[in-house]
Amino acid sequence: MTQSGIYYFDHDRPRSNPSPPYSAGEAGFIWLAHDEFVEADWRLEISPNSLHALRGHGVVGLLNELDLILGPVGDGQEAAISPGCSEKAMHIFYEADRKTYGSVHDFHVAEIHGVEYRLLVDNREYQRTLSRLQFLSATASREGRGLHLRF
């Protein structure tokens, strides 16, 4: 949808492989294997709606303040939060959930060739993602694993 040089993300389009400047992400675990090699996996897909909400609400910035073993979080590349900070990440995701109620969030994503790209957050979908990230980080904390992220 466009309005005088503004383009809004279309929530009805398929989520996988969104068109730039919109992007999607992933989250999973990272751990040290028995042979002392680092292993990682992906457990959760992060939709463009949730990824840009995580950026817009400042969650990515807060995650970057944690102990990173691969990173930084938020540049679209792989990042990792150390196992000792998985519980802190969980608290960040819980706190982020408090910002989802009772408000409409309209975030700037990019400006390209005079067109502003924006995203109107679908709060329910974002809340489901935050819930999954809370569970993922709580599980990582209990199992002594870090968080493997691509935001």
C-alpha positions as a Markdown table, in Angstrom:
| # | Residue | x | y | z |
|---|---|---|---|---|
| 1 | Met | 0.0 | 0.0 | 0.0 |
| 2 | Thr | 1.4 | 3.4 | -0.9 |
| 3 | Gln | 0.5 | 7.0 | 0.1 |
| 4 | Ser | 2.5 | 9.9 | -1.3 |
| 5 | Gly | 5.9 | 8.3 | -1.2 |
| 6 | Ile | 5.1 | 6.0 | 1.7 |
| 7 | Tyr | 5.0 | 2.2 | 1.2 |
| 8 | Tyr | 3.6 | 0.0 | 4.0 |
| 9 | Phe | 4.5 | -3.7 | 4.5 |
| 10 | Asp | 1.7 | -5.9 | 3.1 |
| 11 | His | 0.9 | -8.5 | 5.9 |
| 12 | Asp | -1.1 | -10.5 | 3.4 |
| 13 | Arg | 2.0 | -11.4 | 1.3 |
| 14 | Pro | 3.9 | -14.6 | 2.1 |
| 15 | Arg | 6.2 | -14.2 | 5.0 |
| 16 | Ser | 9.1 | -16.2 | 3.8 |
| 17 | Asn | 11.7 | -14.4 | 1.7 |
| 18 | Pro | 10.2 | -10.9 | 1.9 |
| 19 | Ser | 11.2 | -8.2 | -0.6 |
| 20 | Pro | 13.9 | -5.7 | 0.6 |
| 21 | Pro | 14.0 | -3.5 | 2.5 |
| 22 | Tyr | 11.9 | -5.8 | 4.7 |
| 23 | Ser | 13.6 | -8.9 | 6.1 |
| 24 | Ala | 12.9 | -12.0 | 8.2 |
| 25 | Gly | 15.1 | -13.7 | 10.7 |
| 26 | Glu | 15.7 | -16.8 | 12.8 |
| 27 | Ala | 16.5 | -17.9 | 16.3 |
| 28 | Gly | 17.8 | -21.1 | 17.9 |
| 29 | Phe | 20.5 | -22.4 | 20.2 |
| 30 | Ile | 24.2 | -22.4 | 20.2 |
| 31 | Trp | 26.4 | -24.6 | 22.3 |
| 32 | Leu | 29.8 | -26.2 | 22.7 |
| 33 | Ala | 29.7 | -29.8 | 21.5 |
| 34 | His | 31.6 | -32.7 | 23.1 |
| 35 | Asp | 34.4 | -32.4 | 20.6 |
| 36 | Glu | 34.7 | -28.7 | 21.6 |
| 37 | Phe | 33.3 | -27.5 | 18.3 |
| 38 | Val | 30.6 | -24.9 | 18.4 |
| 39 | Glu | 27.2 | -26.1 | 17.1 |
| 40 | Ala | 24.1 | -24.2 | 16.4 |
| 41 | Asp | 20.6 | -24.7 | 15.1 |
| 42 | Trp | 17.6 | -22.7 | 14.1 |
| 43 | Arg | 14.3 | -23.4 | 15.9 |
| 44 | Leu | 12.2 | -20.4 | 15.2 |
| 45 | Glu | 11.4 | -18.3 | 12.1 |
| 46 | Ile | 11.0 | -14.6 | 12.8 |
| 47 | Ser | 8.5 | -12.9 | 10.5 |
| 48 | Pro | 9.2 | -9.5 | 8.9 |
| 49 | Asn | 6.5 | -8.1 | 11.2 |
| 50 | Ser | 8.2 | -9.4 | 14.4 |
| 51 | Leu | 11.7 | -8.6 | 13.2 |
| 52 | His | 11.0 | -5.0 | 12.5 |
| 53 | Ala | 9.0 | -4.7 | 15.7 |
| 54 | Leu | 12.0 | -6.1 | 17.6 |
| 55 | Arg | 14.2 | -3.4 | 16.0 |
| 56 | Gly | 11.6 | -0.6 | 16.4 |
| 57 | His | 10.9 | -1.3 | 20.1 |
| 58 | Gly | 14.6 | -1.3 | 20.9 |
| 59 | Val | 14.8 | -5.0 | 21.8 |
| 60 | Val | 17.8 | -5.5 | 19.4 |
| 61 | Gly | 19.7 | -2.7 | 21.1 |
| 62 | Leu | 19.1 | -4.3 | 24.5 |
| 63 | Leu | 20.3 | -7.7 | 23.3 |
| 64 | Asn | 23.5 | -6.1 | 22.0 |
| 65 | Glu | 24.2 | -5.0 | 25.5 |
| 66 | Leu | 24.5 | -8.6 | 26.6 |
| 67 | Asp | 27.6 | -10.8 | 26.3 |
| 68 | Leu | 27.9 | -11.6 | 22.6 |
| 69 | Ile | 30.0 | -14.5 | 21.3 |
| 70 | Leu | 29.1 | -13.8 | 17.7 |
| 71 | Gly | 27.5 | -10.6 | 16.6 |
| 72 | Pro | 26.2 | -8.0 | 16.7 |
| 73 | Val | 22.5 | -8.7 | 16.8 |
| 74 | Gly | 20.4 | -6.8 | 14.2 |
| 75 | Asp | 22.5 | -6.4 | 11.1 |
| 76 | Gly | 21.0 | -9.4 | 9.3 |
| 77 | Gln | 24.0 | -11.6 | 10.0 |
| 78 | Glu | 24.4 | -14.5 | 12.4 |
| 79 | Ala | 24.8 | -13.4 | 16.1 |
| 80 | Ala | 25.0 | -15.3 | 19.3 |
| 81 | Ile | 24.4 | -14.5 | 23.0 |
| 82 | Ser | 26.5 | -16.4 | 25.4 |
| 83 | Pro | 24.9 | -19.1 | 27.5 |
| 84 | Gly | 25.4 | -17.1 | 30.7 |
| 85 | Cys | 23.1 | -14.4 | 29.3 |
| 86 | Ser | 20.2 | -16.5 | 28.0 |
| 87 | Glu | 18.1 | -15.8 | 31.1 |
| 88 | Lys | 18.8 | -12.0 | 30.7 |
| 89 | Ala | 17.6 | -12.3 | 27.1 |
| 90 | Met | 14.4 | -14.0 | 28.4 |
| 91 | His | 13.7 | -11.0 | 30.7 |
| 92 | Ile | 14.2 | -8.6 | 27.7 |
| 93 | Phe | 11.6 | -10.5 | 25.7 |
| 94 | Tyr | 9.2 | -10.5 | 28.7 |
| 95 | Glu | 9.7 | -6.7 | 29.1 |
| 96 | Ala | 9.2 | -6.2 | 25.3 |
| 97 | Asp | 5.8 | -7.9 | 25.5 |
| 98 | Arg | 4.5 | -5.1 | 27.9 |
| 99 | Lys | 4.9 | -2.6 | 25.0 |
| 100 | Thr | 2.5 | -4.5 | 22.7 |
| 101 | Tyr | -0.8 | -3.8 | 24.5 |
| 102 | Gly | -3.2 | -0.9 | 23.7 |
| 103 | Ser | -1.1 | 0.9 | 21.1 |
| 104 | Val | -0.6 | 1.0 | 17.4 |
| 105 | His | 3.0 | 0.8 | 16.4 |
| 106 | Asp | 4.1 | 2.3 | 13.0 |
| 107 | Phe | 7.8 | 1.9 | 12.4 |
| 108 | His | 10.1 | 3.4 | 9.8 |
| 109 | Val | 12.1 | 0.6 | 8.0 |
| 110 | Ala | 14.0 | 2.4 | 5.3 |
| 111 | Glu | 14.0 | 5.2 | 2.8 |
| 112 | Ile | 15.0 | 4.3 | -0.8 |
| 113 | His | 14.9 | 6.6 | -3.8 |
| 114 | Gly | 12.5 | 9.0 | -2.0 |
| 115 | Val | 10.1 | 6.2 | -0.9 |
| 116 | Glu | 9.7 | 5.6 | 2.8 |
| 117 | Tyr | 9.1 | 2.0 | 3.8 |
| 118 | Arg | 7.1 | 1.5 | 7.0 |
| 119 | Leu | 5.5 | -1.4 | 8.9 |
| 120 | Leu | 2.4 | -1.2 | 10.9 |
| 121 | Val | 2.9 | -3.9 | 13.6 |
| 122 | Asp | 0.5 | -6.8 | 13.9 |
| 123 | Asn | 0.7 | -6.9 | 17.7 |
| 124 | Arg | -0.8 | -10.4 | 18.1 |
| 125 | Glu | 1.7 | -12.0 | 15.8 |
| 126 | Tyr | 4.5 | -10.1 | 17.5 |
| 127 | Gln | 3.2 | -11.3 | 20.9 |
| 128 | Arg | 3.3 | -14.9 | 19.7 |
| 129 | Thr | 6.9 | -14.4 | 18.5 |
| 130 | Leu | 7.9 | -12.9 | 21.8 |
| 131 | Ser | 6.3 | -15.8 | 23.7 |
| 132 | Arg | 8.3 | -18.2 | 21.5 |
| 133 | Leu | 11.5 | -16.2 | 22.1 |
| 134 | Gln | 10.8 | -16.3 | 25.9 |
| 135 | Phe | 10.4 | -20.1 | 25.8 |
| 136 | Leu | 13.5 | -20.5 | 23.6 |
| 137 | Ser | 15.7 | -18.3 | 25.9 |
| 138 | Ala | 14.3 | -20.0 | 29.1 |
| 139 | Thr | 15.1 | -23.4 | 27.6 |
| 140 | Ala | 18.6 | -22.2 | 26.6 |
| 141 | Ser | 19.2 | -21.0 | 30.1 |
| 142 | Arg | 18.1 | -24.3 | 31.7 |
| 143 | Glu | 20.3 | -26.3 | 29.2 |
| 144 | Gly | 23.4 | -24.1 | 29.4 |
| 145 | Arg | 23.1 | -23.0 | 25.8 |
| 146 | Gly | 23.3 | -19.6 | 24.2 |
| 147 | Leu | 21.0 | -18.0 | 21.7 |
| 148 | His | 21.7 | -18.1 | 18.0 |
| 149 | Leu | 20.1 | -15.2 | 16.2 |
| 150 | Arg | 19.7 | -13.7 | 12.8 |
| 151 | Phe | 17.7 | -10.5 | 13.0 |
